[in-house]
């Protein structure tokens, strides 16, 4: 998911996506602990996506507070 796609999400969709991605990250980490996954960079990419989603969420919250 690229930044323009993140900007198009509504607040409700953004929160749902954050929750979904955190669940997927947890599953990836536990799956990797049990047996190594084929591409361990998926964990890093998932963390970065969550960070981008959280950044957009924080930006929207701050914009609403200042208005």
C-alpha positions in Angstrom: 0.0 0.0 0.0 1.5 3.3 -1.1 1.0 6.7 0.5 -1.6 8.0 -2.0 -3.7 4.9 -1.3 -3.4 5.6 2.5 -4.5 9.2 2.0 -7.7 8.0 0.2 -8.8 5.9 3.2 -11.5 7.2 5.4 -10.9 7.4 9.2 -12.9 4.3 9.8 -11.1 2.4 7.1 -7.7 3.6 8.3 -8.4 2.3 11.9 -9.6 -1.0 10.5 -6.5 -1.3 8.3 -4.2 -0.5 11.3 -5.8 -3.3 13.4 -5.7 -5.7 10.5 -2.0 -5.0 9.8 -1.0 -5.4 13.4 -2.8 -8.8 13.5 -0.9 -9.9 10.3 2.4 -8.7 11.8 1.8 -10.8 14.9 1.0 -13.9 12.8 4.1 -13.3 10.7 6.4 -13.0 13.8 5.0 -16.1 15.5 5.1 -18.0 12.2 8.7 -17.0 11.7 9.5 -18.2 15.2 8.1 -21.6 14.6 9.6 -22.2 11.2 11.5 -19.6 9.1 9.3 -17.8 6.5 10.5 -17.7 2.9 11.0 -13.9 2.9 11.8 -12.4 6.4 11.7 -8.9 4.8 7.9 -9.2 4.9 8.2 -8.5 8.7 10.1 -5.3 8.0 7.8 -4.2 5.3 4.8 -4.9 7.5 6.3 -2.7 10.3 6.9 0.1 7.9 3.3 -0.1 6.5 2.0 0.1 10.1 4.2 3.1 10.8 2.9 4.9 7.7 -0.7 4.2 8.7 -0.1 5.4 12.2 1.6 8.5 10.9 -1.4 9.4 8.8 -3.8 8.6 11.7 -1.8 11.0 14.0 -1.7 13.7 11.3 -5.5 13.5 11.0 -6.0 13.6 14.8 -3.8 16.7 15.1 -5.6 18.4 12.3 -8.9 17.9 14.0 -7.6 19.2 17.3 -6.2 22.4 15.8 -9.4 23.1 13.9 
